[in-house]
Amino acid sequence: MAEENTLHLNANETLGDIIIAPEVIEVIIGIAASKVEGVYGMQGSFSENVAALFDRKAARHAKGVYLKIEEQGIIVDIYCYLNYGVSVPKVALDMQEKVKQQVLFMTDIHLAEVNVHVVAVVPEKVEIPALEDLMELEDEHE
């Protein structure tokens, strides 16, 4: 089904081949996964993020999406952060379904597996009160 760096689609023989780079699939997966409600963001390792600054090829893994082309098909690993308070299993299942649907819709490729790795849960941002507000509260309690 695939060469080392490309994916060949079954196409009409009279028109020619359709070849998709794995990077395209990774971008589709990254966008689809990040749009699922409850997902804070995608995660790549620190070293990959630094390498992405200097090398375009390294940038493809900076968003926490990894493809493996195996005999049984394409296996995807997604590393992500979720918002605090969401149902982790529900968001992960939604992510798996949305990713499979988008890749199928956009490329006509069936993914064998979509593995979701929740790296962290990100708490809500809490605003730090201004010093003046703290002083007013202290004065009220006296």
Salt bridges, closest charged atoms under 4 A:
GLU3 OE2 - HIS8 NE2 3.48
GLU23 OE2 - ARG60 NH1 2.81
GLU26 OE1 - ARG60 NE 3.83
GLU26 OE2 - HIS61 ND1 3.90
ASP77 OD2 - LYS68 NZ 3.68
ASP77 OD1 - HIS117 NE2 2.91
ASP94 OD2 - LYS90 NZ 2.94
